Amino acid sequence: MQTIFIHSSAIYEIKKSVFHAHLVPYSDFEMTLSQLKTNHPKARHIVWAYRCLNEYSQVVENQTDDGEPKGTSGPPVLNVLRGANLIQVAVLIVRYFGGVKLGTGGLVRAYSSAVNAAIDKANIIQYEPKSQLHFFTPYTLVQRIEYWIEKEGVKVTNRSFEAEGVGWELELTALQASALKDYAQGLERDGLIWL
């Protein structure tokens, strides 16, 4: 399986209809949908599809035609994500109608082409499952942890500031978790506590 970490977009135009495709990490799906609705109030349709994993590592998929003829947009878009073996991603396509009807086959091809154009521009990487790691550090260790997080490119999902220090929640691959535990061995004597 493959995934992305950075938003990718492309524009596909056919018979004066314009399709703006946005391929985003699944975690950005709701925010991106809201932004697109705000930024494109005159768009005829915002079609979307996503593929993600639930807490049991099962693939969850969903899609919508958003007013296009049934089965002409959402299902083909989802099929492109499946064909590219993408997970933890969503694609949203804003369509501006150009005045010429494309027909059902034309819509399927146009939406599929728009998604493929966004995938072609994306920085696709191998998907690695991630887990949450929780720990606490006194304020004297915060800079060292921040340095390690930045160097390793780790995502901080939550940070709570308390009287004696900082509570951390990180999202890590298995390799990053192992590297952090190796790095932290020297920090445990200085007050790092695993939660």
N, C-alpha and C positions, 0 to 999 in steps of 0.2 A: 504494500500500500504506500501511497504517496500523499503529501500534503503541501501546504504553503504557510508561510508566516506573514507575508506582506501582501497587501491589496494589489490586485492587478486589474487593469481595465482595457477595453478595446471598443472601437466603434465599427459596426458593420452596417453598410447601407445598400439597399436594393429597392429599385423602383420608387425612389423618393422616401421610403420608410427608413428611419434611422433606429438602429438597435445599439444602446449603450450597455455593454456587458461588464459586470463587476464581479470578479472572483475574490472572495474574502475568506479569512479564517472563520470557522463556524462561530467562535466566540464574539465576532463582530457583526453577526447576521442581523440581530434586532436593531442595533444602532444604525447600521448601514441602510436598512429598509426605511427606518424613520427619516434619515437624512435625505434619501432619494425622494421620498414622498414630499418632503419640504422643498427640496431643490428643483423638482420637476413637476409642478402642479398641473401643467398642461399636457403631460404625457398621457397617452391613451391606456397603457398597461404597464405594470411592473410585475413581470413573471419571475418566479424564483424557484430554486430547488436546493436541497442540502443533503449531505450525508455526514453522519457523525456516529460516534460510539457512545453507548450509555455506560452506566457504572458496572455492567456485567460484560463489557466488551462486545456487545451485540450492535450490529450496524442498524441505525435508525435513519430512515429516509422520509422526505416529505417534499411536496411540490405543489404549485398552483398555476393554473392557466390565467388567472386574473382577468376573466372576461373574454379571453380569446376563445375561438371554437374549441370544444372539449377535445383534449388529447393532442392539440397542435403545438403546444408550447412547453408546459410544465413537464410532461413525461419525456419528450425528446431531450430537454435540457438535463433532466436527471440521468437519462441514458448516456449522455456525453460524460457526465461525472463518473458514472460506473465504468464506462469504457476506458477512461483515463486512470482508473483505479485510485481515485482521489477520496480521501477521508478527512473528516474534521474541517470540511469546507462548505461554503454556500456560494451560489451564483445568483445574482440579481440582474435582470435585464429590463431596462427602461426602453419602451418602444414609443416612438413618435410616428403616427400614421402619415404616410405621404400622399394619400388620395387614391392610390391604386391598390385594389385588393390583390393579395398574393395567392389566395386559395389555400386549401389545407396543406397540400404538399409543399407549397412555397413557404408557408409559415414554419413548418417543421424544418425545412432546410435553412431558413433565415435564422431561427433561434439557435439551431445546432451550430451554424457557422459563427454566430456571435460568441457563443460559449467557447468554441475551439479557438477563436481569435484571442480571447482573454487568457486561455490556458497557454497558448503559444508565447504570450508575453510574460507569463508568470515564472517566478523562481521556484520550481518544483523541487522538493526535497523528499528524502525517504522518511516515512512516518515512523516515529518511535513513541511507544506508549510512555506516558508520564504519570508520576505519582506526586502526591503532596508530602512535603516534609516540614515538620514544625520543630522549632527550637527557640531558645531564649539566650540572649547575650547581654552582658552588662555594657554600659555605654562605652567603656574602654575598648571593646572589640568591634564596635559598629563600623568603623572605617575599614578594618581588615575584611569584614564580611562583605561590605559594599564593594570593595576592590575585587574580591573573588567573584561576586555575582556579575559585575560588569565584564570581567575578563572572560568568564565562562558563558556569558549570554543567557543567564538563567532568568526566568520570569518570577517576579515577586508578586504573589497573589494577595498578600495581606501583610501589613506591618503595624504593630501596636506599640505605642510608646507608654511605658509604665515608669514608676518612680525609680526603680533600680536598673532599668535597661529596656531592651526592645524584644518583643515577641515577633518571630518571623514565620511566614508561611511561604514556601517556595514550590514551584512546579518544576520537577526535574525528570530527566530521562534516567534510566538505571545507571548509565555511565556517569552522569553528572552527580547523582546521589552518592555513588562510590567515591568519586573524586572529592566531594565535599566532606565525607566522613574521614577520608585520609587527611585532608587539609585541617579538619577540626580536631584531630587527635591532639595537636599541640595547643589548641585553644581551650580544651576542656579544663585543663589545670588553671586557666585564667578566668573561668566562670561560665563557659558555654554549657547549656543544659539542654539535652534532647527531650522533647515533649512527646 
